[in-house]
Amino acid sequence: MAKRRPETKPGAGIYNRLAVLRADRGLSRQQLADALEINYQTVGFIERGDYAPSLELAMRICELFDLPMESIFSLRPLKPLSEILSGHSPLEATRG
Amino acid sequence: MSAIEPTHPTGSSAEQSKRRRWRRRQIIATYAFYAAVVVLESVRAHVALDSGARRVGLAVFALAVLAFLVSLVWLVAPSVRYGLSNRSHRQPALAELKALREQGVSAKQAAAMFNRPADERQRAIREHARAVAYQIIGPAIYLVALYLIFAPQFFNHPWLPSSETEQVGLLVGVVLLFSTLPAAVIAWSEPDPVPDEAT
C-alpha cells in the first residue's frame, strides 16, 4: 500500500523566526495580525509551522519588521538568534 | 535550541492531538446518528411491534434525531471557527470596545474593524475543503440516484428502502452530505487553533 504523504498543505518545510521577532518587538499575535490585516490564528499557524505564508504576505512581514526575507524565512532550519549574536551554541557553553 | 525560538516547523499538524481526535469522533458520530435514524425508521416501517415496544422504539428514534441535530450544529460550527465563511470575524473584548468608543469610533466602524474578509490561509483551507468534499459528493450523488432508479426494479427485499419516506431519507442524506462535508473536512484535517494569549 502506498504511503500517505505526511503533509500536503502549504506550510510544511518553511522555517521562520516570526515568533522570536514578534516577542522582540513586544507585539501580541493580535497586534501583528491587525498590522498585517490577517486573522490572529494565521499568525499562530505561521509561527508553529502549520502554514507557510504566500510571497505577498511574507514580503509584508519583512516590510513590517524591516528585515530581509532570508532573516525571517528559510528552507533550512534557522540558527537561534542567541547563537548568531554570541557566536557559539548555548548548549555547547553549558556543556563546558 | 532555545525553547522560545521556534525557528523550525514544529509539526503540530502531524500530531494526533487529543482535541483533533475528539473532533474526528464527533464527525463520525454525526453521520452515525444519521444512519441510526434511517435504520430506526426502516425498523418502524417493516417490523410489527406491540404498543410497549413501539413506545420504546419511538423514544429511541426521538433520541437519535435529537443527537443527530445536536451533532449537526456542532459540525457546522467549524465553518465559523476555521473560516469556511467569506468573513473573518473576531469578537472584540469589552476593553477594546471601550477604548475605541473613547477615541470617537462609532459602533458601525468598530464592527467593521472586527469583521474583515477571510485571509489567505482561511481562503486556502476553505477551497481545499470544498475540493475534497466535491470529490466525495459527486460519486455519492450518482450512487444514490442509480440506487433509487434501479434498485426497486432489480431487488425485492422488504428491508431495502422502497417507501417514499425511506427514499426521502436517502435524499436527505445526500443534502446532509452536500451541506456539511466541507465543514467536516475542515474539522477533520485542521490542526488545533492557536490558544489565545494574555496580552
Interface residues (C-beta under 8 A of the other chain):
Chain A: P6 E7 K9 P10 G11 A12 G13 I14 Y15 N16 R17 A19 V20 A23 S28 R29 Q30 Q31 E37 I38 N39 Y40 Q41 T42 V43 G44 F45 E47 R48 G49 D50 Y51 P53 S54 E56 L57 P77 L78 K79 P80 L81 S82 P90 L91
Chain B: M1 S2 I4 E5 P6 T7 H8 P9 T10 G11 S12 S13 A14 G83 S88 R90 R116 A118 D119 E120 R121 Q122 A124 I125 H128 P191 P193 V194 E197 T199
